[in-house]
Amino acid sequence: MHPRRFLQVDVFSSHALRGNALAVVLDGEGLDTATMQRFAAWTALAETVFLLPPTTTGADYRVRIFTSREEIPFAGHPSVGAAYAALHAGILPEARGRYVQECGAGLLQVSVQGEGAGRVVSIQAPDALLENTPAGLRATVEAALSVSLSGPPRPVVNGPRWIVCDLEDGSQVRALRPDMRALAALIDDMKALGLCVFGKEHDGTADMAVRAFCPSDSLPEDPVTGSANAAIAALLYVTGGLARYGMSHAGARAYRASQGREVGYDGYVDVTVSAAGGVTIGGACSIVIEGTVHL
């Protein structure tokens, strides 16, 4: 064992303790997969990332992302938080503003605006695959959420698989009291990371209200979820739903999603959708813990 630099970062909030906590081991080289997985389980956070030297030409750094039970190819808040941590620690040169992250989902573009504590990190999400809705999924989701859906839930894969449900109105999103046991069984059956819901926000703080449920991963509700927000944006692009948020399909569109209030947080994800359907997610971060771990 030897000391390795460590940060705990609050992602998608400029205020500590309001975003989604992320453990970051800055010096991950030399650790085997089993040790990484054990440490990720030990932190008891939604995700833990390990920064490593890149293995691919054109990448500036590499990340491996772990939940408490498995390694995943991409997740939004770990990718945003890893870039923020790498800049904070001096692993990346701050003056450049654009970088390339290597992860299990491939090479992803990273852009940074601002400096120091005021920097905002955005990352290109992997291209999403929208799957067909399996027979019976709508009825199962409606029973678990105790709502009537206006349209079918869609599985969307952008690294992890999300079951995406449009509830249309943000007040309905915020009022949900789902059956977590039923959701866990559904998510396991679908081999998904979780189920996310969204609707139009009306309080003036954001354009969209979002919630993401991951009970199969020992996390009943995720505070703020980058990959779920990217999956929602991909679905809206394909189905023409961006128009409901005042955006046409001409040029790039941007909106802000609010997530986490129902579990005591208050995160914001800035989402941009290009004319070709590419999705970028970003937001502010804050450092909460800085030190060393002995692994």
Steps between C-alpha positions, in 0.01 A plus 500: 500500500611856439337845522305620197346843453128502564213744452129485576321729258144627506386494136230713334500759777725794582393462864647217703258231623231581242625301199593136439802381699780330306815330631806563282831316535737723305788249481330180390793346314610165642167409661336181381131476416410306816653767723323777310169320539552439872587864560196615301277280716674629815434867417124425494455771234311466174827496304875508548746586223868426456714728283763327287740584217334471157553190287368653177660763280311826525373450857621725782408267785309178569231423756359177635157536659360268767168479680487310829459174309640532146711695253304702244616648166357848549315709754439872489578631847820288531625627163427865581644463850811316379586781259442760771723304739775457239504876441498575874794263556703636207483177300348695211629843390225748586577744218396267217125480569446188285605144577429139404396243758560131441249270670325170442261666254785639287648847455279787618550873449525717813467879505559737791387855557629719781783438743555377852193443712287672236580260216217317327579164339304352209546159341373343182278204580541180294257460211176356634313196373122514543360150538145387433263482795453136602147365532363556847761759602255790503255326732779390733645851520158658557433259786841566661462879472122513564451729199349483153761569232409707194742299289706181520813488717812454287823318580790728402862379501784753515747283688255392772140414412229734633125449489382850411146619585346829390254624765455832314449714812767568762250506785412137425870413495556655841190339654600140417520244778607190310491139614876445530477120523301487178743739333799292611348186350418683177847653470669165562277333243588768242871487587482877547686734732176672595175669402478876450198728469473857379251780441484871432599717798290807578674667796745706292816334635538253212331377183457139608451299820675160506516207740702178463435181696768232537382270781679195358833678557434568872401856410123553510525842336807662346551867596609633157561274200692601188444187291125500575472863390694415183264208433198729542647752253568226244142376529356851462712560192386183326132539591477874433431572865745790522229723356309470830789682665488786250773364273480425130721251318693784330853538639621412848257514790575537869297460816553455874374206706437505875548181699541390860262711709289199599802341673643816658725625218473773237699425186487650152604338174553716192410300189581590139367310198668561165314520169624145430376369835827495692451557874730689736444519875675729745490695819685648793689302766650557843777327696380363834785272614867507399771268629650156447386140505726200566437233236 
